[in-house]
Amino acid sequence: MVRIFALLGAFNMAVGIALGAFAAHALKTQLEANALAVFQTGVQYQIYHALGLLFVAALTHAYPQAKGLRSGGILLAVGILLFSGSLYLLALTGQKWFGPITPLGGAAFILGWLRIFWAMLKAL
């Protein structure tokens, strides 16, 4: 799982940076200010949680006995998909029905970080 989380983290970091550059250059003239801000929020949270996945990879390597790191990492990955993905789609399409998906991704982020916290607390 260490490799998987490291790969997911590095990939999501690269995609987040590429999407941020795409938004700053190509989308800047194509989207309204509100939609661009929504897209940038997706980028911001994707990058934060890509770093989180790299952190989970490091913790999983350092503390292989810590139960729950895997599920915490999976929740972070799901959160990226749901939270950032829904914001990208909302900004690009204007379809408001993507909006209700975003809080599900936010909940996955919160639960993931709490799971990581709990796993590390129990490993002490």
N, C-alpha and C positions, 0 to 999 in steps of 0.2 A: 504493500500500500504506500510505502514511502515514495517509490518511483511514480506511482499514479498521481499522488497529490503534488509532487514536484512538477510533473508534466502538466497537470491541470493548471497549477499556479503560473508556470512560465508561459503556457499557451494563452491563458486569460490575460496575463500582463501584456503580452505582445498584441493581442487583439484589442485590448482596452486602449493602448497607446495609439495603435493604428486608427481606431475609431475616433479617438480624441483629435488626432491630426486631421482626419477626414472631415470632422465637424467644423474644426477651426478654419479649414480652407475651402472645401467644396460645399458644405452645407450652410456656411455663413450667409451666403447670398440666396440660398434656396428656401430656407425656413424662416418663419417669423421668430422674433426674439424669445417668445414663450416656449415654442417647440424646440428651439436650439438649447435653451436652458434645461429643458426636460432631458434632451439627449445627453447633454454634458453631465447631468446628475447620474444617468446610467453609466457613463464612462467612469465617473468618480468612484461610484460604489463597486464597479467591476474591478478597478485597480486596487482599491482597498482590500477587497476580498480575495483577489489573486494573491496579494501579499499574505493574506490569512492562510490560503492553501499552502503556500511555501512554508509558513510558520508551522502548520499542521504536519507537513512532511518532516521538518526538523524535529518537532516534538515526538513524532512517531518513531523516528530513528533513535532519539536520545532516551525515550521512555517507552520501550516496546511493551512493558507490562501495563501501561495506562489504558484501561478499557474505556472505550467511548470516543477516543480521538478519531477513529474511522468514521463513526456516525456523525460526529461534529464536522469533519471535513466534507462529508457527503452533503450535509445540510448547507454548508457554505457554497458548494458547487451548484446545488439546486437553487439557492438564493440568487446567485449570479444569473442563472438562466431565467428565472421568473422575474426578478426585480429589474435587472438591467435590460433583459430582453424585452420585457413589456414596455419599458420606457422608450427603448429604441423604436419599437413598432408604433407606439402611440405618437411619438414625435414625427416619424416618417410618413405615417398613413393618416394621422388625424382621427383614427377610429377610437372613439371614447371607450369602447368596451374592453380595450386593453388595460385601462386604468385600474379596474378592480383586481387584476392579476398582481399588480405591484405590491400591495400589502402582504400577499402570500409569500412573495420573495423576501420581504422585510421580516416576516415572522420566521422564515427559514434561517435568515441571518442571525436573528436573536437566539433562536433555539440552538443553532450551531455553536455560537460562542458560549452559551450556557452549558452545552454538552462538553465542550472543550474545557471550560472551567471546572466542571464537575469531575471529569476524567483526571485532570491534573491534581485536584484536591484529594481525590481518592488515592492517587499514586504517591502522595507524600508519606 
